[in-house]
Structure formats: structure tokens, C-alpha cells
Amino acid sequence: MRNSTDDGKTWQRLDVGLLPIQSIQDVVQVGKYLFCSHSKGISKSADGGKSWELIYALKNNNGPSVRINLLIYEQSIIAIFGEGGC
């Protein structure tokens, strides 16, 4: 996962603080915070993706594959949980 702040001339990694086994599903920004859904749950970054804090952990990773889509509504984040797929 990478972002660019100079129209694509350079790119910076946003997933440095996430475990490498996590499958990134979605990333959104609300104010100064980045939120990322992945195979372990939802994480938040306050420093542009340099470090991440797990704020919601999935309880059962042994069952069907869970996908979390993140949407922004005004200053709120909506997490939509589904099984597998895109």
C-alpha cells in the first residue's frame, strides 16, 4: 500500500507498521487519521501510515474469510462486513 502527495512523482509506503501477513482490503482517511481494514480487523494511523494501532480485532479468523469495506459518511466511518470475494 503506497500513497503519493506529489501527483505520482514519488510514492511512500503506508503499510510499514502492519504485519506482513495481513491482507489489506480498504483504506480511508477521516481528518488526520488513516483507517485500514485487513485480514486481522481495522487499524488506525495518526502519522500518515508510519505506525498503526489495531482498533478492532476480528474474533474468529478460522471461519470463512471476512472482508471489511470502509465508507466515509460526513466525519464517520462505516464498516461493512462480508464474506470473502472482492
Helices and strands as residue ranges (DSSP letters): E 2-3, E 12-13, E 24-30, E 33-38, E 41-45, E 53-57, E 66-73, E 76-83
